[in-house]
Amino acid sequence: MRANFGTQYRLTIFGESHGEAIGVVIDGVPAGTPIDEQAIARDMARRAPGSDPAATSRKEPDAVRIMSGVMDGRATGAPICGMIMNTNTRSGDYAQLRTRMRPGHADYAGHVKYSGYNDPRGGGHFSGRLTAPLVFAGSVARQMLAARGITIGAHIAQIAGCSDRALDPVHMDAQTLLALQESRFPLLDPSLEGEMRARIAAAKAEGDSVGGVIECAAVGVPAGIGSPFFGSVESVVSQLAFSVPAVKAVAFGDGMDIAALRGSEANDPMRMTDGGVSCTSNHNGGVTGGITNGMPVVFRAAIKPTPSIAREQQTINLETGENTTLSVTGRHDPCIVLRAVPVIESVLAIALCELMADDCSLYPHRHTP
Ligand SMILES: Cc1cc2nc3c(=O)[nH]c(=O)nc-3n(C[C@H](O)[C@H](O)[C@H](O)COP(=O)(O)O)c2cc1C
């Protein structure tokens, strides 16, 4: 199992959905960095289950207990360990899943990989619950970035085929992104909330689930961040985004659509403005050559429909070796997208901290040999 990420802003996540606790150890936060625990609590609350009818009814406060690395509101330089206790488990809901594998979930692949020793309760280490520690690490990262004028935000770009308008990739401002963070249901066009909720509710009523797309962006990112080849901005963000359960596609700028454009349409014309350099379009999502070019960094992540559904589906019984059917009971998100918004923001924050530290632009007092 590979539960660690990064060489500069280093994370190790741990825990299982129905174990004692989940958490993360963060290494690489410079001593003296202010850590705002109220801001962390706000970010955690946006991902926590049980607060919205479109999400699972499992209620968890997701309060982070900082076990080490922070004193008097500042990082000490030692590893920061954040723990979140699991307080509302109902492992009985998962009894049938020890033998009957959920289609679309990690049950079968995980069983093979770990010879059946993995914890199946609530999805174990494969649970979406493991994204809570990621949001904690993202919140700390976000605070370090904010001190350098970088703001991250995201919105629901689509749910069940109902699409919000896109962020303006050229004239995006920090205020727009901060306002999205304040919203219970982050949309650029709030009039769409009713229709999106109706589509989630309709699927749920039929024992089904829906997916969608999250659009995420960062403004204030200076040009020159990223370490090609393998530390390109796209590859580091994508590695983290694809680590989030249920993410099945990641795309920067125009993404797949850029393939249908001509060069004259896909190129972002460059201008000198107020002594700086900017582009009049942003089809490349603020990244060229794997390096930020000073434009807003913009990417999208596609979230699949929740695999655990009440509707009967074909599957296998590993105990009897027979084909069977499965209707998943228990508490599940009929749509993951809403709760995944702060997770995807966290992915971008963690990636930028890792990349900027690599470039020594996050920790200017550090020197590479
Ligand atoms: C915030 C969040 C919540 C999730 N909630 C559920 C859930 O309630 N039920 C479920 O079956 N999957 C849920 N998932 C998705 C599964 O964990 C994921 O689909 C599964 O591990 C298989 O991995 P894959 O979809 O990446 O292939 C959630 C994911 C996230 C990010």
The ligand as a Tripos MOL2 file, in Angstrom:
@<TRIPOS>MOLECULE
LIG
   31    33     1     0     0
SMALL
NO_CHARGES

@<TRIPOS>ATOM
      1 C1        -16.1450   12.2700   -0.4680 C.3       1 LIG1
      2 C2        -16.4080   10.8840   -1.0270 C.ar      1 LIG1
      3 C3        -17.4950   10.1520   -0.5600 C.ar      1 LIG1
      4 C4        -17.7550    8.8780   -1.0600 C.ar      1 LIG1
      5 N1        -18.8540    8.2130   -0.5870 N.ar      1 LIG1
      6 C5        -19.1360    6.9740   -1.0850 C.ar      1 LIG1
      7 C6        -20.2820    6.2710   -0.6180 C.ar      1 LIG1
      8 O1        -21.0500    6.7420    0.2280 O.2       1 LIG1
      9 N2        -20.5130    5.0270   -1.1410 N.ar      1 LIG1
     10 C7        -19.7100    4.4750   -2.1120 C.ar      1 LIG1
     11 O2        -19.9630    3.3690   -2.5720 O.2       1 LIG1
     12 N3        -18.6260    5.1470   -2.5700 N.ar      1 LIG1
     13 C8        -18.3130    6.3690   -2.0860 C.ar      1 LIG1
     14 N4        -17.2050    7.0410   -2.5500 N.ar      1 LIG1
     15 C9        -16.4490    6.4660   -3.6930 C.3       1 LIG1
     16 C10       -15.6930    5.1840   -3.4170 C.3       1 LIG1
     17 O3        -14.8350    5.3210   -2.3080 O.3       1 LIG1
     18 C11       -14.9040    4.7720   -4.6830 C.3       1 LIG1
     19 O4        -15.7500    4.8060   -5.7830 O.3       1 LIG1
     20 C12       -14.3270    3.3720   -4.5340 C.3       1 LIG1
     21 O5        -13.2990    3.3800   -3.5640 O.3       1 LIG1
     22 C13       -13.7550    2.8050   -5.8260 C.3       1 LIG1
     23 O6        -12.7010    3.6060   -6.3070 O.3       1 LIG1
     24 P1        -12.7550    4.2960   -7.7500 P.3       1 LIG1
     25 O7        -14.1310    4.8300   -7.9060 O.co2     1 LIG1
     26 O8        -11.7120    5.3700   -7.6900 O.co2     1 LIG1
     27 O9        -12.4600    3.2550   -8.7750 O.co2     1 LIG1
     28 C14       -16.9100    8.3050   -2.0550 C.ar      1 LIG1
     29 C15       -15.8120    9.0550   -2.5170 C.ar      1 LIG1
     30 C16       -15.5650   10.3330   -2.0250 C.ar      1 LIG1
     31 C17       -14.4080   11.1260   -2.5710 C.3       1 LIG1
@<TRIPOS>BOND
     1     1     2 1
     2     2     3 ar
     3     2    30 ar
     4     3     4 ar
     5     4     5 ar
     6     4    28 ar
     7     5     6 ar
     8     6     7 ar
     9     6    13 1
    10     7     8 2
    11     7     9 ar
    12     9    10 ar
    13    10    11 2
    14    10    12 ar
    15    12    13 ar
    16    13    14 ar
    17    14    15 1
    18    14    28 ar
    19    15    16 1
    20    16    17 1
    21    16    18 1
    22    18    19 1
    23    18    20 1
    24    20    21 1
    25    20    22 1
    26    22    23 1
    27    23    24 1
    28    24    25 2
    29    24    26 1
    30    24    27 1
    31    28    29 ar
    32    29    30 ar
    33    30    31 1
@<TRIPOS>SUBSTRUCTURE
     1 LIG1         1 GROUP 0 **** ****
